[in-house]
Structure formats: structure tokens, C-alpha cells
């Protein structure tokens, strides 16, 4: 669910994923929107070291017949190591001529001739034979030979990376991840190839684990703060309006038949009552009563029930309810548009942007003057990196609701992102002026200050960003996300770990269901080298994740930390900590 309380973060784009932020230690911590660009620039500046397929040690120059006779005579006077080296050189010639079977025979000879105490040479011969097996796609043999090479030379990057690639082919993701993590650390994150493999394996592991866990998870109601913030992102939504006078539950009917009928059909009104009392756990069951009795508020009850199914992260239960509302022949257009927005957001979370876009477009067709459609479609467009379309949607929303501070703030943010990624200082300044204008005109809109603060952080105007977060906290003292962002700012600005962690702990105190706080704390603990504590934090966030996609991302972070723990144990290798 795209909640207003969590500024839209680009999920796509070629920036470094957040697990790499957790690994790329020694650099200031930056999370949230700005981070993606910062790392993106870094990634482009990195030298792209290519992959070497060739074995090590150059082949001797090609010799004629006289030369060969001389070589045979020389060999008798050679030491065992020299003879092993000669066999390896011959193997390298075969390798270059793509005669891999002959190359393997030569490397095997080199291994058998090499004195056991010559560990560095022996490890090279094993790794060369692994390279030849790799060309034959004999992955098990590649793993065995690379393991021999690594045992003889524990920090042998080439053997570790070759083993990682073979393990991936054998679908042994966990060990592949450990090897590629060791390679990343040994290469100080300078090689694009190993980074891409780590990213790929982490994503696959995350998806597999999330699929399993999400299926069997216990649905969990988010915090009241999150729920209120979610509903505040809709302005034209019947089900989130307070009860009208005439809708209050009638309890003064004395005629039995009438009373029975009212009680029977008032599940939805009861649910609304509970909503006003913030008694959210009872809403789904009351809506079910309304729906099962075929009461007059069936459409509303279906939409409200679907909304709470989405809030507890049960999209499977939400979808049929949303489908019913959307397809009801005589339903109120406002209800149908709202159901389309929610189904569209749900599809986006399931990474189905085409279906998502269709739903938003249908909503705009059936309810042209509904500002919510444009506001939420604008957020979707930001996620899809279609900034011009996002700005057009926010403009439409503002036209229909000039007092929509949220849309004004998000429009500024979209323009800012576009200028920032396009490296256009003049337009960056225009966007910053736009933020000033928004907070002047809407001094009560916390989101305006929050988004401005993120842009200011990007621009390294830390003092002013800090003031903006203070304004947010003043307006919404129970918004945990703001404390997390303010905590991150202290880390980046003053490298003040204690203050940063205090603020993030405060966020958890305010809302112990704030997954963003646990995720951030985990990331910081990775950077401090406290990997067990980091894993504990990521696991807390996993249990609170609101979608399978979010859960997969958190598993990636957790697996990245776990792989580092294993690498530290096996090879004594740790990334530099803060």
C-alpha cells in the first residue's frame, strides 16, 4: 500500500540496491530516496574490471622441432617444480587453442609433479584446471578444484569467484553467496561482475524465502498511526468519511421486526463506529456480517473489508472483494474508483505495473474529477520513473483540489528528482524554491517538510534538513518514520552513531510495528560490524513486512549480513566498519 507517511522511493533504476548500502561500509550512511542516486553515481564512476576466462601463467612461445628436442633434454635437469610449471604452460597453450581435454591432462600432470609445500603454485594449477572444466560446463569438478585452490590459498579471488559461479549453476545459492561476498570484500566492491552476481543471488534467495514465509504468515494489523496516515492519502473516499448524523446506529426502535432488521443490516455502520474509535481489529468481521446479510451497505462493506485486508497484508482475500465492487452494475462511481485505485496499488506491490496502470486509467475514465485517482497514479508513475507523467497527474490533482498540500509536495519532489538525476542545477534550485513555497502555503502539512528535508539532505544542507524534520515532529509527534529519517541524517551529517540510534529507538518506542525503523537499525548494525544484532533487526522487520516484495527485500538484507558473518568466520574477512 502506498501510504502517505512513507515518501515514495524509486524501486527501479540502476542504483545500488540497499543490501549493498549495508555492505558498502566506511561510507556515510544514506538511505531513502537520495541514496539511490548517490550510489548510482558511485557505481558509474567505478572501474569496470572485466572477467578473465583464461588460466593463469602465460604459455611458453611456440617452439619448433629442434626446440622440443632441447626441451626434453632440459627436462631431465629440471626441478620437480620447473617440470610442473612446464606442464602447466603446455596446458595453457591447449587452453588457448580450446583443446580443453588436453589442457586438463597437462594441468593434472602439473598437480601431480608439484611439490606439496609449493602451495601458491599448486593452487594456481588447480584453479587453471577448474577454468578448463568450466569451459566444459562440468560444474561439480569446477567446485572441487576451486575448493582445493582456496584451501591452499584462502584469499584467492579468482578461485573464489569461479567457485561462486559454478555453485550458482548447481543452484547452491547459500554457498554461492558466501563466496561472492568474500570476493566483493576482497575487491573492495570495485568489480561490477561480482557485485552483479551477489545482487542476483540475494534477490533470488529473498524471493524464495519471502514466497514461503508470506504464504504462512500471521496477518498483522499495522499501528493506528499507519492506518490513519493511509486513509489521509484519500480525500474523495466515502468509506473513510466520518459517520453522517443519519447513519448513527438506531438503538431506539422498539418494534421487534424493525429492530432485528436494523441490527442485521448495520454491520457496516458498526464497523464505521469502530473505525472512529480506532478499534480496528473488529472491522473485518463487522463488514462480513453486512455482506453476508446482503445489507444496504454491501458495496461499502466490501470496499472497507478489502481495504483492511490490504492493510494487514492479505492481498489474496482483498482481491475478490475489490473485484466485486469494481464489477457491481449499480455501485456508486466513487466506490468503484476507490476500489480501482486500491487494486492498482496492490498490483504495483505485486510487481505487475501493466495491470496497475490499467486500473488507474479506468478509474480516471469513470471518475474524471476524482483527485485521489491522479494523486495515487502520480505516485505510481514516480515508481515507474515516468516523472513527466507523474507531474501531469499531480497537476490534475491540484487543479481539482487546490488545497491538496500532499499533491503539491509530491509534485515538487518529482520535479526535484528529475532535476537531480538529470544533473541540472538550475532546475534543482527551482524545485527547492517550490518546496519553500509549499511549506509557506501549507505550514500544517508534515509531508511537505519531510520531502523537503530529503531533498535538502541530498544537497548536503544538513542543518536546514534537521530543522524540517523538527517541524514534522512538531506536527506529527507520533510519526515514527520521521524519527528514522532524522536519525539517518545525524549519521550522515555528524557521523553521530549514538544520536542516530537513539532517534531510531525512539521511532520503535512510538510504533513497535515500524518495519522501516528495524530495517534501518539492522543496516546500521551491519555497518558497525554487529552482524548478529543486524540479523535480529532484519528478522523483526521481516515479520512486519506488508507485502511479499518488501519481505523479499528484507530477506536479501538479512542474507547479506548472514553471508558476511560466515565469511568473517571462515576467512577472517570483515568489511571496514564505521
Wavefront OBJ file of the C-alpha trace (Angstrom):
o trace
v 0.000 0.000 0.000
v 1.396 3.359 -0.928
v 0.942 5.149 2.336
v 1.373 8.851 2.538
v 3.586 8.512 5.589
v 6.359 6.813 3.635
v 7.661 9.007 0.829
v 7.667 7.195 -2.470
v 11.027 5.595 -3.071
v 12.160 4.545 -6.504
v 12.281 0.759 -6.623
v 13.612 0.613 -10.134
v 16.633 2.366 -11.548
v 20.134 1.033 -11.763
v 21.343 2.392 -8.433
v 22.915 0.088 -5.903
v 20.328 -1.960 -4.045
v 20.017 -1.413 -0.327
v 21.862 -4.602 0.635
v 24.914 -3.029 -0.988
v 24.387 0.120 1.048
v 24.584 -2.170 4.037
v 27.798 -3.704 2.736
v 29.466 -0.614 1.346
v 30.905 0.317 4.610
v 33.165 3.131 5.562
v 30.981 5.477 3.544
v 28.397 7.687 5.258
v 25.058 6.003 5.636
v 22.363 7.332 3.378
v 19.039 5.702 2.916
v 15.822 6.849 1.376
v 15.462 8.457 -1.975
v 18.767 10.312 -2.131
v 20.811 7.212 -1.526
v 19.832 5.597 -4.766
v 21.297 8.453 -6.758
v 24.399 8.835 -4.669
v 25.246 5.187 -5.144
v 24.189 5.266 -8.759
v 26.810 7.921 -9.441
v 29.389 5.969 -7.484
v 28.583 2.806 -9.389
v 29.140 4.581 -12.707
v 32.458 6.001 -11.550
v 33.677 2.553 -10.506
v 36.129 0.967 -12.835
v 34.513 -1.978 -14.555
v 37.027 -4.753 -14.271
v 36.105 -7.451 -16.731
v 36.046 -11.179 -16.218
v 39.088 -13.212 -17.215
v 38.366 -16.588 -18.706
v 41.990 -17.525 -19.373
v 44.064 -19.629 -16.970
v 46.966 -18.131 -15.079
v 50.600 -18.120 -16.133
v 51.470 -17.397 -19.751
v 52.074 -20.157 -22.234
v 55.668 -20.526 -23.480
v 56.318 -19.286 -27.015
v 55.555 -21.939 -29.631
v 58.693 -23.942 -30.387
v 59.859 -25.798 -33.491
v 61.068 -29.439 -33.579
v 64.636 -28.554 -32.535
v 63.261 -26.647 -29.610
v 61.169 -29.639 -28.476
v 64.160 -31.977 -28.512
v 66.100 -29.414 -26.499
v 63.187 -29.167 -24.035
v 63.147 -32.926 -23.476
v 66.895 -32.868 -22.700
v 66.391 -29.850 -20.395
v 63.570 -31.554 -18.523
v 65.868 -34.203 -17.177
v 67.888 -31.483 -15.415
v 64.784 -29.597 -14.154
v 63.500 -29.489 -10.596
v 60.027 -31.040 -9.943
v 58.541 -27.518 -9.654
v 60.036 -26.470 -13.006
v 58.632 -29.597 -14.623
v 55.218 -28.856 -13.118
v 55.402 -25.286 -14.449
v 56.330 -26.626 -17.909
v 53.300 -28.965 -17.865
v 51.093 -26.027 -16.849
v 52.483 -23.864 -19.695
v 51.728 -26.637 -22.151
v 48.209 -26.815 -20.691
v 47.784 -23.075 -21.190
v 48.648 -23.467 -24.883
v 45.995 -26.160 -25.263
v 43.525 -23.993 -23.337
v 44.069 -21.079 -25.733
v 43.580 -23.448 -28.662
v 40.253 -24.510 -26.988
v 41.565 -28.099 -26.591
v 40.239 -28.363 -23.051
v 40.605 -32.140 -22.589
v 44.365 -31.915 -23.446
v 44.672 -28.847 -21.177
v 43.091 -30.799 -18.286
v 45.615 -33.643 -18.773
v 48.521 -31.162 -18.628
v 47.165 -29.399 -15.501
v 46.619 -32.811 -13.856
v 50.257 -33.654 -14.627
v 51.370 -30.297 -13.169
v 49.384 -31.039 -9.977
v 50.963 -34.484 -9.582
v 54.516 -33.174 -10.238
v 54.282 -30.126 -7.952
v 55.878 -30.481 -4.500
v 53.152 -30.252 -1.820
v 54.879 -27.422 0.042
v 54.659 -25.159 -3.042
v 51.139 -24.086 -2.069
v 50.868 -20.957 -4.232
v 51.862 -22.817 -7.416
v 49.707 -25.816 -6.620
v 46.655 -23.619 -6.008
v 47.205 -21.974 -9.449
v 47.319 -25.393 -11.150
v 44.007 -26.390 -9.513
v 42.375 -23.109 -10.466
v 43.611 -23.486 -14.072
v 42.148 -26.975 -14.292
v 38.887 -25.549 -12.885
v 38.913 -22.973 -15.714
v 39.118 -25.790 -18.266
v 36.323 -27.744 -16.540
v 34.257 -24.549 -16.567
v 34.555 -24.444 -20.367
v 33.174 -27.998 -20.437
v 30.372 -26.976 -18.035
v 31.464 -29.635 -15.521
v 30.325 -27.581 -12.530
v 30.937 -30.196 -9.807
v 34.558 -30.595 -10.931
v 34.923 -26.781 -11.044
v 33.749 -26.572 -7.408
v 36.090 -29.375 -6.303
v 39.191 -27.862 -7.954
v 38.422 -24.324 -6.784
v 37.942 -25.662 -3.244
v 41.413 -27.238 -3.425
v 42.820 -23.929 -4.691
v 41.119 -21.934 -1.897
v 42.278 -24.399 0.760
v 45.888 -23.834 -0.386
v 45.402 -20.055 -0.812
v 42.391 -18.854 1.258
v 42.130 -15.366 -0.280
v 42.421 -16.489 -3.897
v 39.887 -14.138 -5.551
v 39.828 -15.841 -8.930
v 39.182 -19.312 -7.448
v 36.509 -17.971 -5.082
v 34.676 -16.200 -7.893
v 34.915 -19.192 -10.246
v 33.539 -21.420 -7.461
v 30.736 -18.917 -6.797
v 29.665 -19.035 -10.463
v 29.748 -22.851 -10.501
v 27.766 -23.044 -7.245
v 25.135 -20.781 -8.810
v 24.886 -23.202 -11.761
v 24.449 -26.063 -9.259
v 21.687 -23.993 -7.585
v 23.608 -23.840 -4.313
v 22.708 -20.219 -3.611
v 23.723 -20.050 0.039
v 27.347 -21.112 -0.549
v 27.493 -19.130 -3.783
v 26.526 -16.034 -1.779
v 29.260 -16.647 0.798
v 31.918 -16.947 -1.922
v 30.769 -13.893 -3.843
v 30.549 -11.871 -0.601
v 34.171 -12.770 0.154
v 35.110 -11.687 -3.388
v 33.248 -8.355 -3.012
v 35.064 -7.602 0.239
v 38.485 -8.659 -1.130
v 37.975 -6.470 -4.206
v 36.675 -3.577 -2.067
v 33.471 -3.553 -4.150
v 35.341 -2.474 -7.273
v 34.280 -5.233 -9.650
v 30.922 -4.939 -11.382
v 30.794 -8.683 -12.167
v 30.971 -9.941 -8.602
v 28.570 -7.214 -7.431
v 26.011 -8.242 -10.053
v 26.248 -11.903 -9.094
v 25.808 -11.073 -5.394
v 22.796 -8.929 -6.223
v 21.244 -11.638 -8.418
v 21.664 -14.391 -5.807
v 20.401 -12.198 -2.962
v 17.282 -11.319 -4.954
v 16.627 -14.990 -5.786
v 17.134 -16.085 -2.173
v 14.944 -13.226 -0.941
v 12.124 -14.108 -3.344
v 12.206 -17.817 -2.462
v 12.178 -17.230 1.281
v 9.534 -14.495 1.102
v 7.223 -16.667 -1.015
v 7.290 -19.389 1.629
v 7.096 -17.088 4.661
v 4.443 -14.757 3.227
v 2.136 -17.665 2.444
v 2.189 -18.876 6.051
v 2.430 -15.532 7.848
v 0.017 -14.388 10.517
v -1.818 -11.303 9.210
v -0.997 -8.338 11.425
v -2.803 -5.040 11.891
v -0.397 -2.103 11.412
v -0.165 0.670 14.002
v -3.083 3.161 14.327
v -0.670 5.880 13.125
v -0.009 3.967 9.900
v -3.727 3.332 9.323
v -4.693 6.987 9.844
v -1.863 8.114 7.622
v -3.013 5.671 4.928
v -6.593 6.952 4.966
v -5.369 10.556 4.954
v -3.912 9.941 1.482
v -7.519 9.804 0.169
v -9.731 12.893 0.112
v -12.605 11.626 -2.043
v -13.275 8.326 -0.326
v -16.747 7.515 1.017
v -15.658 4.758 3.406
v -13.117 6.857 5.265
v -15.504 9.782 5.918
v -16.850 10.022 9.476
v -20.380 8.680 10.078
v -23.149 11.036 8.989
v -25.790 12.024 11.563
v -28.458 9.848 9.941
v -26.141 6.872 9.824
v -25.664 6.581 13.593
v -26.826 3.198 14.834
v -30.547 3.295 15.680
v -30.989 1.650 19.031
v -34.302 3.235 19.898
v -36.537 1.110 17.622
v -38.987 -0.823 19.754
v -40.780 -2.809 17.067
v -39.085 -6.199 17.204
v -39.102 -6.875 13.446
v -37.685 -3.447 12.707
v -35.036 -3.701 15.386
v -33.919 -7.088 14.105
v -33.655 -5.739 10.580
v -31.584 -2.725 11.662
v -29.200 -4.788 13.787
v -28.876 -7.284 10.981
v -28.030 -4.677 8.372
v -25.867 -2.434 10.499
v -22.576 -4.392 10.350
v -21.085 -1.683 8.151
v -22.268 1.135 10.444
v -20.832 -0.724 13.417
v -17.560 -1.091 11.519
v -17.566 2.681 10.900
v -18.153 3.254 14.600
v -15.175 1.020 15.428
v -13.112 2.928 12.918
v -13.814 6.217 14.682
v -12.869 4.572 17.991
v -9.644 3.210 16.390
v -10.819 -0.279 17.303
v -9.510 -1.621 14.001
v -9.386 -5.340 14.817
v -13.192 -5.666 14.730
v -13.760 -4.045 11.341
v -13.344 -7.061 9.064
v -15.829 -9.231 10.991
v -18.484 -6.467 11.101
v -18.137 -5.886 7.352
v -18.537 -9.640 6.815
v -21.866 -9.546 8.705
v -23.086 -6.727 6.443
v -22.018 -8.600 3.302
v -23.479 -11.956 4.362
v -26.820 -10.422 5.283
v -26.939 -8.572 1.943
v -27.434 -5.267 3.779
v -27.898 -1.927 2.036
v -24.243 -1.032 2.587
v -22.868 -4.209 0.950
v -20.728 -2.326 -1.590
v -19.262 -0.073 1.117
v -18.660 -3.052 3.402
v -16.864 -4.952 0.609
v -14.594 -1.970 -0.022
v -13.897 -1.362 3.673
v -13.183 -5.053 4.272
v -10.865 -5.182 1.235
v -9.041 -2.074 2.494
v -8.365 -3.708 5.863
v -7.329 -6.961 4.199
v -4.767 -4.889 2.273
v -3.661 -3.138 5.459
v -2.979 -6.462 7.209
v -1.145 -7.640 4.084
v -3.711 -10.188 2.889
v -3.999 -9.316 -0.804
v -5.439 -12.745 -1.639
v -8.526 -12.018 0.484
v -8.728 -8.365 -0.654
v -8.783 -9.035 -4.379
v -12.201 -10.794 -4.707
v -13.834 -8.007 -2.643
v -12.275 -5.301 -4.820
v -13.257 -7.209 -7.983
v -16.867 -7.379 -6.775
v -17.083 -3.649 -6.064
v -15.498 -2.796 -9.423
v -17.955 -5.052 -11.285
v -21.152 -4.172 -9.369
v -23.615 -2.915 -12.007
v -25.226 -0.193 -9.842
v -22.400 0.718 -7.461
v -21.519 4.315 -6.681
v -18.793 5.508 -9.093
v -16.791 6.935 -6.167
v -16.654 3.471 -4.573
v -15.604 1.858 -7.844
v -12.871 4.441 -8.472
v -11.558 3.947 -4.935
v -11.556 0.160 -5.398
v -9.641 0.565 -8.686
v -7.020 2.797 -7.004
v -6.535 0.206 -4.250
v -6.385 -2.725 -6.643
v -3.968 -0.747 -8.838
v -1.688 -0.097 -5.835
v -1.923 -3.770 -4.902
v -0.848 -4.813 -8.428
v 2.096 -2.402 -8.191
v 3.206 -4.105 -4.972
v 2.961 -7.440 -6.745
v 5.216 -6.014 -9.467
v 2.509 -6.059 -12.125
v 2.828 -2.490 -13.464
v 0.744 -3.144 -16.597
v -2.332 -4.256 -14.621
v -1.708 -1.453 -12.155
v -1.635 1.195 -14.888
v -4.829 -0.240 -16.434
v -6.714 0.085 -13.139
v -5.598 3.672 -12.608
v -6.543 4.597 -16.178
v -10.003 3.012 -15.790
v -10.507 4.916 -12.528
v -9.638 8.176 -14.337
v -12.145 7.335 -17.090
v -15.100 6.553 -14.808
v -14.492 9.338 -12.267
v -12.692 12.135 -14.121
v -12.964 14.658 -11.306
v -11.617 12.454 -8.510
v -8.361 13.981 -7.187
v -7.363 10.703 -5.460
v -7.027 8.932 -8.800
v -4.441 11.459 -10.036
v -2.641 11.672 -6.692
v -2.128 7.896 -6.429
v -1.432 7.457 -10.138
v 1.232 10.179 -9.775
v 2.895 8.081 -7.056
v 2.758 5.039 -9.316
v 4.399 7.000 -12.145
v 7.246 8.033 -9.823
v 7.838 4.368 -9.020
v 7.900 3.622 -12.751
v 10.353 6.507 -13.290
v 7.865 8.309 -15.531
v 8.392 11.678 -13.908
v 6.717 13.853 -16.572
v 3.529 11.795 -16.313
v 3.721 11.949 -12.520
v 3.950 15.754 -12.603
v 0.979 15.945 -15.008
v -1.088 13.784 -12.616
v -0.147 15.866 -9.571
v -1.108 18.997 -11.559
v -4.516 17.478 -12.324
v -4.989 16.617 -8.649
v -4.082 20.194 -7.628
v -6.479 21.595 -10.219
v -9.335 19.565 -8.700
v -8.242 20.208 -5.111
v -6.164 23.366 -4.836
v -5.865 22.764 -1.083
v -4.238 19.328 -1.533
v -0.924 20.036 0.176
v 0.179 16.433 -0.273
v -0.048 16.582 -4.082
v 1.792 19.923 -4.143
v 4.627 18.497 -2.026
v 4.883 15.340 -4.108
v 4.884 17.305 -7.344
v 7.854 19.317 -6.024
v 9.591 16.120 -5.090
v 9.023 14.608 -8.551
v 10.449 17.745 -10.197
v 13.367 17.716 -7.790
v 14.186 14.073 -8.553
v 14.051 14.720 -12.265
v 16.404 17.717 -11.988
v 18.737 15.872 -9.616
v 19.098 12.751 -11.776
v 19.410 14.898 -14.901
v 22.177 16.835 -13.122
v 20.506 20.182 -13.817
v 21.458 22.694 -11.076
v 19.082 25.417 -12.315
v 16.093 23.098 -12.176
v 17.227 21.697 -8.833
v 17.107 25.259 -7.477
v 13.633 25.822 -8.983
v 12.399 22.656 -7.248
v 13.942 23.779 -3.934
v 12.149 27.140 -4.285
v 8.972 25.159 -4.954
v 9.368 23.386 -1.597
v 9.794 26.755 0.157
v 6.548 27.856 -1.469
v 4.710 24.674 -0.364
v 5.747 24.964 3.283
v 4.840 28.673 3.271
v 1.356 27.998 1.855
v 0.723 24.793 3.792
v 2.521 25.169 7.122
v 0.461 22.300 8.611
v 1.441 19.665 6.005
v 4.059 17.409 7.614
v 4.724 15.608 4.326
v 5.877 18.893 2.751
v 8.582 19.311 5.400
v 9.554 15.615 5.186
v 10.061 15.614 1.422
v 11.867 18.958 1.528
v 14.155 17.531 4.224
v 15.057 14.590 1.968
v 15.937 16.954 -0.889
v 17.978 19.163 1.482
v 19.863 16.070 2.705
v 20.750 15.248 -0.902
v 22.026 18.794 -1.303
v 24.041 18.336 1.915
v 22.175 21.207 3.583
v 22.054 19.153 6.749
v 21.273 21.885 9.280
v 18.211 23.016 7.385
v 17.076 19.420 6.763
v 17.255 18.851 10.506
v 15.001 21.882 11.108
v 12.468 20.467 8.622
v 12.357 17.135 10.452
v 11.799 19.026 13.719
v 8.788 20.750 12.102
v 7.438 17.326 11.072
v 7.809 16.001 14.601
v 6.055 19.102 15.953
v 3.088 18.466 13.606
v 3.040 14.670 13.899
v 4.744 13.611 17.124
v 3.587 10.022 16.585
v 5.061 9.566 13.092
v 7.835 7.014 13.613
v 9.175 7.331 10.052
v 10.228 10.941 10.657
v 12.373 9.902 13.627
v 14.098 7.293 11.457
v 14.890 9.868 8.753
v 16.123 12.333 11.369
v 18.319 9.584 12.849
v 19.825 8.815 9.453
v 20.503 12.491 8.968
v 22.586 12.625 12.210
v 24.683 9.728 10.926
v 25.338 11.343 7.590
v 25.799 14.859 8.931
v 27.662 14.428 12.200
v 28.640 10.743 12.000
v 26.901 10.639 15.391
v 26.030 6.961 15.803
v 24.634 7.255 19.321
v 22.259 10.091 18.473
v 21.208 8.314 15.261
v 20.453 5.078 17.090
v 18.641 6.960 19.891
v 16.284 8.537 17.367
v 15.632 5.215 15.647
v 14.997 3.572 19.041
v 12.548 6.409 19.735
v 10.765 5.536 16.469
v 10.377 1.927 17.671
v 9.111 3.185 21.046
v 6.427 5.273 19.280
v 5.480 2.478 16.891
v 6.843 -1.000 17.594
v 5.418 -2.093 14.236
v 7.568 0.305 12.209
v 9.408 -2.083 9.860
v 11.376 0.837 8.357
v 12.934 1.504 11.800
v 14.027 -2.106 12.297
v 15.372 -2.278 8.744
v 17.408 0.914 9.220
v 18.717 -0.212 12.584
v 19.777 -3.505 11.001
v 21.598 -1.657 8.227
v 23.472 0.474 10.780
v 24.401 -2.571 12.860
v 25.878 -4.182 9.714
v 27.954 -1.059 9.235
v 29.132 -1.211 12.847
v 30.111 -4.845 12.415
v 27.410 -6.106 14.847
v 26.134 -8.737 12.437
v 24.136 -10.857 14.914
v 22.258 -7.796 16.135
v 21.686 -6.755 12.493
v 20.175 -10.146 11.646
v 17.874 -9.877 14.685
v 16.642 -6.441 13.492
v 16.084 -7.611 9.906
v 14.069 -10.580 11.202
v 11.828 -8.217 13.182
v 11.267 -6.164 10.031
v 10.517 -9.355 8.030
v 7.728 -10.283 10.449
v 6.172 -6.837 9.950
v 6.545 -6.577 6.166
v 3.308 -5.549 4.466
v 3.929 -7.236 1.128
v 5.812 -10.185 -0.295
v 8.008 -7.770 -2.271
v 9.026 -5.867 0.881
v 9.653 -9.152 2.651
v 11.903 -10.389 -0.194
v 13.944 -7.174 0.011
v 14.381 -7.612 3.793
v 15.436 -11.231 3.384
v 18.114 -10.015 0.940
v 19.476 -7.666 3.615
v 19.377 -10.417 6.212
v 21.119 -12.917 3.923
v 23.780 -10.334 3.021
v 24.523 -9.867 6.743
v 24.487 -13.607 7.364
v 26.895 -14.239 4.472
v 29.269 -11.650 5.953
v 29.144 -13.459 9.321
v 30.145 -16.703 7.585
v 32.914 -15.006 5.558
v 34.295 -13.401 8.735
v 34.275 -16.805 10.444
v 35.852 -18.716 7.543
v 38.434 -16.271 6.214
v 38.760 -13.658 8.955
v 37.494 -11.161 6.374
v 35.424 -8.206 7.519
v 34.491 -5.072 5.627
v 35.791 -1.906 7.333
v 33.224 -0.730 9.882
v 32.067 2.759 10.735
l 1 2 3 4 5 6 7 8 9 10 11 12 13 14 15 16 17 18 19 20 21 22 23 24 25 26 27 28 29 30 31 32 33 34 35 36 37 38 39 40 41 42 43 44 45 46 47 48 49 50 51 52 53 54 55 56 57 58 59 60 61 62 63 64 65 66 67 68 69 70 71 72 73 74 75 76 77 78 79 80 81 82 83 84 85 86 87 88 89 90 91 92 93 94 95 96 97 98 99 100 101 102 103 104 105 106 107 108 109 110 111 112 113 114 115 116 117 118 119 120 121 122 123 124 125 126 127 128 129 130 131 132 133 134 135 136 137 138 139 140 141 142 143 144 145 146 147 148 149 150 151 152 153 154 155 156 157 158 159 160 161 162 163 164 165 166 167 168 169 170 171 172 173 174 175 176 177 178 179 180 181 182 183 184 185 186 187 188 189 190 191 192 193 194 195 196 197 198 199 200 201 202 203 204 205 206 207 208 209 210 211 212 213 214 215 216 217 218 219 220 221 222 223 224 225 226 227 228 229 230 231 232 233 234 235 236 237 238 239 240 241 242 243 244 245 246 247 248 249 250 251 252 253 254 255 256 257 258 259 260 261 262 263 264 265 266 267 268 269 270 271 272 273 274 275 276 277 278 279 280 281 282 283 284 285 286 287 288 289 290 291 292 293 294 295 296 297 298 299 300 301 302 303 304 305 306 307 308 309 310 311 312 313 314 315 316 317 318 319 320 321 322 323 324 325 326 327 328 329 330 331 332 333 334 335 336 337 338 339 340 341 342 343 344 345 346 347 348 349 350 351 352 353 354 355 356 357 358 359 360 361 362 363 364 365 366 367 368 369 370 371 372 373 374 375 376 377 378 379 380 381 382 383 384 385 386 387 388 389 390 391 392 393 394 395 396 397 398 399 400 401 402 403 404 405 406 407 408 409 410 411 412 413 414 415 416 417 418 419 420 421 422 423 424 425 426 427 428 429 430 431 432 433 434 435 436 437 438 439 440 441 442 443 444 445 446 447 448 449 450 451 452 453 454 455 456 457 458 459 460 461 462 463 464 465 466 467 468 469 470 471 472 473 474 475 476 477 478 479 480 481 482 483 484 485 486 487 488 489 490 491 492 493 494 495 496 497 498 499 500 501 502 503 504 505 506 507 508 509 510 511 512 513 514 515 516 517 518 519 520 521 522 523 524 525 526 527 528 529 530 531 532 533 534 535 536 537 538 539 540 541 542 543 544 545 546 547 548 549 550 551 552 553 554 555 556 557 558 559 560 561 562 563 564 565 566 567 568 569 570 571 572 573 574 575 576 577 578
